[in-house]
Amino acid sequence: MSGTGRGDSAHGALGPVEAAGGTEVRPGPARRPGPTRRQWYGLAALLLTAGVLLAAREHAGRPAPEANSPPPYPSQAAAFSYLGPLRDAVPGGREFTLKVRAAATGRVPYAIVAVRQEYRGISTSLDGTALPATVGPGRPAELTLVYRVTDCAAAPRDAGMPLLDVTLRNTRAIQTVSQILGADYARDLSRNLHIICPDTDIRTSTPVPAIPDSVIRYPDTALITRVSEAASPSAT
C-alpha cells in the first residue's frame, strides 16, 4: 500500500491536530521566571549602599555642632585636687608649702590667671609656676602654693572649710572659682597654722569680701554659683 505522499514510514505522518466539536485551543501566556536569590541580595545591597551614601551626604552638609557652639565656661572645664604638704612649717617660722593639681575635664584648655585664699592673715604665692599657666587635655599642672602667715590674730587656726580662689580664663570667659579641696587640705592648713601661731588666743576668721560672679566647686558635686546681683531689683 502506498502512503499519502508525506513519508514512507509504516505508520504514516501525523497531520495537524484540530479540537473536537469546533473548540479552538489557544496557547496560554508564557510564565516569566521570578528574581533569583542572588538578584534579591544584589538589590538589597544596592538599596543599603544608596541609603548610606544619602545619609553621609546629608551629614556632610550639616555644620559640626562643636564648630558653632561656644566652648564651656572655664569653671566647667577645670578640676582641682589636693596633693598634700610639700614643706611643713617649723616653730618660729612663717611659711609652709602645699601642693594642688589642676586638670582639664574636657577637650578645651584654659589658663590659670591668679591663685589666692580668703584669709587676711595669710598670703599665698606660687613657687616655680609662672602665670598665666595653661592647662589642657593630658597636660595637668601641679601648683606649689607657698603660704605665709602675716597676722596670727587674723589667721584661722581651725579652718573648717577653707577656700582657694582661682581665677580661670578661656576663649569664652574669665571666672574666679572658689575651690573646696577637702578635709585633708583643711587639716594640713590648720596643723601648720598651729605650728606658726601656737600661743595666739584670737583666731577670728576674717574672710576677704566675696568676689562677684565667682563659683564655688565642691569635690565631685555640682557647682554652686554665688549670686552677685543680690542688690539689684531683679534679685529682690
BELLINQUI-V102791 format. One line per field, one symbol per residue. ss: DSSP state (@ for helix, = for strand, . for the rest). burial: # if it has 16 or more other ideal C-beta (glycine too) atoms within 10 Angstrom, else .. A space follows every 10 residues. Layout:
BEGIN
ss->???
burial->???
END
This chain:
BEGIN
ss->.......... .........@ @@........ ......@@@@ @@@@@@@@@@ @@@@@@@@@@ @...@@@@.. ...@@@@=== =======... ....====== ====.....= =======.=. .=====.... ..====..=. =========. .......... ..=======. ...======= ..@@@@@@@@ @@@@@@.... ......=... ...====... ..===..... ......
burial->.......... .......... .......... .......... .......... .......... .......... ########## ##..#...#. ....##.### .###...### ###.#####. ####.#..#. ....##.... #.#####.#. .#.####.#. .######### ....###### #...##.### .##.###..# ..#.#....# #..####... .......... ......
END
